[in-house]
Amino acid sequence: MKDTPSAAATDSGPVALPPREAWRRKMRDDVLDAARAMAADKGWDSVSLSQVAARAEVSRPTVYKEFGSRGGLSQALVHREAERFLLGVDRALRQPAPTASDALASAILYALEEARGNALVASVVNAARGGTDSLLPYLTARSEPVVTGARLMVRGWCQSHFRQFDEARTDQAADVIVRLTLSYIVLPPPDHSLRESAEMITAAATGILALPTVLDAPSEH
């Protein structure tokens, strides 16, 4: 049987994609790169699909065909950014540390630092403070992929490092870690350094894990 072109790796190395699929993937990356650069430069609300298409040097119908709508492009942009961001956080979580709490604090600090240095995130946050940026819901209220992806990753890490607790407790801790970190990214406390913020989030999460599963009954007097 004749082999079908594929991007899957083989013993002799990766198989080349068919030309049309290779072009499509490059076009998609070019469009997302253009959208990211323009959103970081002037805010997503000021960017049109026509402008993105022109910067990526493709036609507007091509962008519509690939992403469906401006909302589809927004989602794809945030999805790609989230994937890259979470890969970095995952690596940070796995770095050697004296204790699990130290590893968690370091990973949260990494997340806060990366978010502060990310031009797209900075643009979204700054615009949101003025009540204008339409990308913010994709980072917060619309949980895919940021909140859900981060929660799954952190939940798995918590379950492997705090095995003495049941899944309900580690799920709760993971949810607090993700939501507080995201909140601190979107609206950082003005009087806290990034390290202090990371330590506060870590304390909140480990505090949940330290709570007794069953509260003692009140004593009778």
N, C-alpha and C positions, 0 to 999 in steps of 0.2 A: 504494500500500500504506500502511496506517495505521501511523504511527510507534509504536514500543514505548517506554514510559517508561524512561528510563535516567539513570544518574548521570554519564554521559560528557559532557565539555564539547563545545560546538559553537561556531560562529562568533558566535552571539548570546548565548553564555554557557552555564553549566551547566544541564542539563535536570533538572527536579525528579524526585525518586524517587517511585515509587508510595507512597501513604500507609502501606501495610503494611510495605514495606521500610524506609521512613524511621523508622517506629516501632521496628522490629527493631534498626536500627543505634543508635538512641538508647538503647533498652533495654540493648543490649550494652555501650555505653559507660558507662551508669549503673551497671550491675552491676560492671564492671571498676573504676570509680572507687570504688565502695563497698568492693570487695575490697581494693583498694590502701590505702585509708584505714585499714581495720580491721587489715590485716596490719602496716602501719607503726606503728599505735597499740599493738597488743598481741601481735604475732607471729602468723604464719599458722597455727601449730598450735592456736591458741586460737579460730580462726574457723571457724564452720560455714556450710554453704550456706544454712541457714535464716536465720542472722543476716545474711548478705550480701543475701539476697532481701528481708528486712524493711527493711534500710537503703536498698536501691535502690527500695523500694516496688513490687516485683513479686512474683508468686507463686513458691514453691519449685519447682513443676513447670515453670514457665517457664524458670528457671535451668537445671534439668536438661535440658530440651529443647534449649536453646541450646548448653550446654557439655558435656553428656553425663555428667559426673561431677565430683567435687571436683578430681581430677587434671587433667581437661580445663580447668577454670577456672584452676588453677595455671599450666598451660602457656600459656593465653591471656593471663594477667596478665603473665607474664615475657616473652612474645613482644611484647606492646605496649610494655612498658618498654624492652626491648632495641632495638626499632625506633627509639624516640625517642632513646635513648642513642647509638646508632650514627650517627644523622643528625648529632648534635652533634659526634661524633668525626670524622666525615667532613669536616664544615665546618672543623674545627680543622686537619686535615691539609692542607687546601687553602689555608690562610692563607699570605701571603707570608713567606718566611724566607730568611736568607742562604744556608743550605745545606739539603740534604735531611735531614741528621741533626738540624739545628736544628728543622725542621718536625716531624719525628718526635718529638723530645723535648717540644715544645710540645703536640702532640696527646696524648701519653701523660700529661703533666701535667694537661691538661684532663680526661682520662678519670678520673684518680685524684681530682681535685678534685670532679668531678661525682658520682662514686660516694660520696665522703665526705659530700657535701651531700644525697644522695638518701635520704629517710626510709625508703623501702621497702628499699633495699639495706642501710642501717644496721641495720634491724630483722632482716633475714635474717642478716647477719654476726654480730650480737650473739647472736642465738638459736643460731646454729650453733656458736659457741664453747662454749655449754652443751650441745651435742649434741642439740638438739631440733628445729630448724627444717626442715620438709619441703620448703621452696622451694629450699633450697640446691642439690639435685641438678639443678634446672632451670637453674641458673647455671653449673654445672660439669660434672658427669659426663654429664648428658643434653645433648649438645653443641648440639642445636637449641634456640633459634635463636642463642644468644649466641656460642658459640665458633665455630661454622661461619660465621655471618653476619659476625662480626668478621674471621675469617681471610680470607674472600673479599674483603672490602673492603681490608684491609691488604695482601694479596697483590697486588691490582691496583695499589695505590699503589706498592709496592716495585718491581714490574715496570716501571712507567713512569718511576721515578726512578733505578733502578739497572740500566739496560739493558745494561751491560757484563757482567752475570752471567746465567747460564742460569736457567730457571724452577725447577729443583730447588733452587738456592741461595736464590732469593728466596722460594720456598715455605717453606723451612726458617727463614729470618729472620722471615717473617710469623707462623709458628707460635710461635716463641719470643716475639715481641712480644706476641701475644694471650695466651698462657698465662702468661707472667710478669706481665703487667698484671693479669690476673684473679687470679692468686695474691696479688699485692700488695694488691688490693682486699679479698680475703677475709681475708688474714692479713698486714697491713702490718708491715714490720720496725719494731720499737719505737724504734730509735735513728736512723732516717732521716726527714728531712723528705720531703714529697711531691716536691719538686724533685729531691732526691738520688735518690729511688726512680726517678723518670722518667729521670734521667741514667744510672742503672745499667742499666735495661732497654734504653735506647738503645745503650749501650756493648756490651751482650751481642749485640744484633741486628747492629750494624755490625761487631762482631768476627767474626761468622759470615761476613758478606759479604767481609771482608778476608782470610779464610783462603784459601790457595792451593787451586785446584781439584785439582791433582795434587801430592802431596808429593814432594819430591826424594828420590831413593834415598840411603840412608846411605852415606857414604864408606867405602872399605875401607882398613884400616890395615895 
